[in-house]
């Protein structure tokens, strides 16, 4: 796991901590990484560092900043056991429900401005990638900021299609990004009919997109610090994300 390198980002009503990963050359296109429900922790830092190693400046904010600092919200249980992960998720889900789109959308404006304003970030388009509930925020960001978000990734996302007026999939109508989605197999928070509806929204919007279900991958498959980790799904997601960023941000060519 990687150490957290925290910076303060001004957001409406205060500030939010964020992990910042820099590429080997010290500069590159920007990538906003939106964490999962468990929170900003060494696993998220490790993922951000891996993406940065491809040549990108990666900013991963604590989207639960209203609930506490990164240190205060760090999970204390053993996420590698099903019981430990369930206990942490029982604490996390109320935070997820309290983070409404009315709160997250202004935060995204602030963190995108901060990312694009960093000396290390090259001028030009950026990418947004989200995990679990972070995929909802990523899809909305692509629609809300279509002038700057050229690539959008979402992995083991939940609740991407709902009956609510702020359903994340509705944001695709105004997006111009290429979208790559990797759904967990047999995920109760993203059933087959929701995946189909999401695909229809992508097609209607005319976006270049991948809307795939990863075989046998559990919800949370990319998170190596939890019991839900699946190496095949995690490594596939990294390959597809690296290729997406290369195509849309002009980074180094992806392997494979």
C-alpha positions as a printed Julia matrix, in Angstrom:
256×3 Matrix{Float64}:
   0.0     0.0     0.0
   1.07    3.56   -0.63
   1.34    6.35    1.88
  -1.21    9.13    1.67
   0.18   12.42    0.4
  -2.49   14.84    1.52
  -3.08   18.35    0.24
  -5.87   20.76    1.13
  -8.36   21.69   -1.58
 -10.72   24.66   -1.14
 -14.35   23.54   -1.46
 -17.64   25.29   -0.74
 -17.84   25.99    2.97
 -14.28   25.0     3.81
 -11.61   22.63    2.56
 -11.2    18.96    1.73
  -8.13   16.8     2.04
  -7.04   15.01   -1.11
  -4.3    12.57   -2.02
  -2.05   13.87   -4.81
   0.04   11.55   -6.98
   2.56   12.98   -9.44
   3.93   11.21  -12.52
   7.62   10.36  -12.97
   8.21   13.4   -15.2
   6.58   15.7   -12.66
   3.8    16.83  -14.96
   1.05   15.42  -17.16
  -2.68   15.51  -17.91
  -5.01   15.57  -14.94
  -7.09   12.69  -13.58
  -9.69   13.09  -10.85
 -10.1     9.83   -8.92
 -13.3     9.49   -6.89
 -12.99    7.01   -4.05
 -15.34    4.21   -3.05
 -17.65    4.2    -0.04
 -14.95    2.93    2.31
 -13.06    6.18    1.93
  -9.68    7.77    1.26
  -7.05    5.37    2.54
  -3.74    3.76    1.5
  -5.49    1.51   -1.05
  -6.84    4.57   -2.9
  -3.38    6.15   -2.71
  -1.87    2.99   -4.23
  -4.35    3.07   -7.1
  -3.72    6.78   -7.69
   0.03    6.17   -7.65
  -0.29    3.41  -10.24
  -2.31    5.67  -12.54
   0.22    8.47  -12.0
   3.02    6.1   -13.03
   1.47    6.05  -16.51
   2.15    9.79  -16.84
  -0.78   11.56  -15.13
  -1.38   13.95  -12.26
  -3.96   12.24  -10.04
  -6.06   13.96   -7.38
  -8.23   11.81   -5.08
 -10.36   13.94   -2.73
 -11.99   12.96    0.52
 -15.56   13.39   -0.68
 -16.76   12.75    2.88
 -14.97   15.85    4.2
 -18.16   17.04    5.89
 -18.14   13.85    7.97
 -14.56   14.1     9.24
 -10.91   14.18    8.32
  -9.17   11.37    6.49
  -7.58   10.24    9.76
 -10.92   10.25   11.57
 -12.66    8.24    8.84
  -9.95    5.63    8.23
 -11.46    2.14    8.61
 -10.22    0.35   11.7
 -11.54   -3.15   11.01
  -9.93   -5.85    8.87
 -11.44   -5.27    5.46
  -9.94   -8.52    4.2
 -12.53  -10.58    6.09
 -16.18  -10.52    5.01
 -17.23   -9.69    8.57
 -14.74   -6.84    8.83
 -15.75   -5.36    5.5
 -19.45   -5.64    6.37
 -18.85   -3.79    9.64
 -17.04   -0.96    7.87
 -19.72   -0.74    5.18
 -22.41   -0.48    7.85
 -20.66    2.69    9.03
 -19.98    3.96    5.51
 -23.38    3.65    3.9
 -25.06    6.37    5.98
 -22.29    8.72    4.8
 -22.99    7.7     1.22
 -26.68    8.47    1.61
 -25.92   11.88    3.13
 -23.66   12.82    0.21
 -26.4    14.03   -2.11
 -25.73   15.32   -5.6
 -26.54   18.83   -4.37
 -23.45   18.55   -2.16
 -21.13   16.56   -4.42
 -21.62   18.6    -7.59
 -20.26   21.89   -6.2
 -17.37   19.96   -4.68
 -16.51   18.53   -8.1
 -16.36   22.05   -9.54
 -13.86   23.0    -6.84
 -11.65   19.93   -7.09
 -11.56   20.05  -10.9
 -10.53   23.7   -10.73
  -7.81   22.79   -8.22
  -6.54   19.88  -10.3
  -6.42   21.92  -13.49
  -4.73   24.79  -11.68
  -1.81   22.76  -10.35
   1.58   23.63  -11.83
   2.1    19.93  -12.54
  -1.11   19.57  -14.57
  -0.81   20.07  -18.31
  -3.3    22.36  -19.98
  -6.06   20.51  -21.78
  -8.77   17.99  -21.05
  -8.92   15.81  -17.93
 -10.36   12.44  -16.97
 -12.62   11.41  -14.1
 -12.66    7.85  -12.76
 -14.87    6.61   -9.94
 -15.29    3.44   -7.92
 -18.42    2.12   -6.22
 -20.44    5.23   -5.3
 -17.65    7.29   -6.89
 -18.8     6.09  -10.32
 -22.02    8.06   -9.8
 -20.02   11.21   -9.18
 -17.84   10.48  -12.21
 -20.81   10.16  -14.58
 -22.33   13.38  -13.31
 -18.99   15.14  -13.67
 -18.74   14.05  -17.3
 -22.14   15.57  -18.04
 -21.7    18.7   -15.94
 -18.23   19.51  -17.27
 -18.31   18.26  -20.83
 -16.01   21.06  -21.94
 -13.09   19.66  -19.91
 -13.84   15.97  -19.13
 -12.69   13.92  -22.12
 -12.61   10.52  -20.43
 -14.84    8.94  -17.81
 -14.29    5.61  -16.1
 -16.58    3.86  -13.64
 -15.85    0.51  -12.01
 -18.12   -1.66   -9.85
 -20.46    1.32   -9.66
 -23.78    1.04   -7.89
 -26.99    2.96   -8.4
 -25.99    4.36  -11.78
 -29.56    4.06  -13.06
 -32.41    5.14  -10.78
 -35.88    6.67  -11.08
 -34.69    9.89   -9.43
 -34.34   13.16  -11.4
 -30.6    13.21  -10.62
 -29.96    9.62  -11.74
 -26.32    9.47  -12.85
 -27.14    7.93  -16.24
 -29.12   11.05  -17.2
 -25.91   13.07  -17.15
 -24.68   11.17  -20.19
 -27.04   13.22  -22.39
 -24.75   16.26  -22.03
 -21.39   14.45  -21.85
 -18.8    14.42  -24.63
 -16.34   12.04  -22.98
 -15.44    8.52  -23.93
 -16.91    6.3   -21.21
 -15.53    2.98  -19.99
 -17.61    1.07  -17.43
 -16.74   -2.24  -15.79
 -19.66   -3.65  -13.82
 -19.43   -6.31  -11.15
 -21.15   -9.57  -12.05
 -24.41  -10.32  -10.22
 -24.25   -6.96   -8.46
 -27.53   -6.19   -6.67
 -26.77   -2.46   -6.9
 -26.38   -2.7   -10.72
 -28.68   -5.47  -12.01
 -28.78   -6.51  -15.69
 -31.71   -4.24  -16.52
 -29.77   -1.25  -15.18
 -26.72   -2.18  -17.26
 -28.99   -2.39  -20.31
 -30.56    1.0   -19.56
 -27.11    2.5   -19.12
 -26.05    1.1   -22.48
 -29.12    2.62  -24.11
 -28.31    6.02  -22.57
 -24.74    5.82  -23.87
 -25.97    4.91  -27.35
 -28.58    7.67  -27.37
 -25.93   10.19  -26.38
 -23.69    8.98  -29.21
 -20.72    8.49  -26.91
 -17.84    6.11  -27.6
 -18.24    3.66  -24.76
 -17.57    0.29  -23.21
 -20.33   -1.0   -20.92
 -19.1    -4.41  -19.82
 -19.89   -6.87  -17.05
 -16.75   -8.5   -15.66
 -17.31  -12.26  -15.28
 -17.47  -13.55  -11.71
 -16.27  -10.19  -10.38
 -17.81   -9.19   -7.03
 -18.77   -5.66   -6.13
 -15.55   -3.97   -5.05
 -13.33   -6.22   -7.18
 -10.64   -3.55   -7.66
 -10.01   -2.95   -3.95
  -7.02   -5.08   -2.94
  -7.44   -4.3     0.76
 -10.87   -5.93    1.01
 -12.46   -9.37    0.92
 -14.12   -8.45   -2.38
 -10.86   -8.17   -4.31
 -10.6   -10.14   -7.52
  -7.24   -9.92   -9.27
  -8.61  -10.7   -12.74
 -11.16   -7.92  -12.55
  -8.78   -5.46  -10.96
  -6.1    -5.99  -13.58
  -8.61   -5.83  -16.43
  -9.87   -2.52  -15.09
  -6.34   -1.11  -14.96
  -5.68   -2.19  -18.56
  -8.9    -0.69  -19.84
  -8.43    2.51  -17.85
  -4.85    2.95  -19.06
  -5.98    2.51  -22.67
  -8.82    5.0   -22.18
  -6.52    7.64  -20.75
  -4.01    7.1   -23.53
  -6.7     7.53  -26.21
  -8.36   10.59  -24.73
  -5.6    12.47  -22.91
  -2.71   11.66  -25.21
  -0.72    9.76  -22.62
   1.7     6.93  -23.28
   0.34    4.02  -25.23
  -1.17    1.28  -23.12
   0.37   -2.14  -23.02
  -1.74   -4.93  -24.45
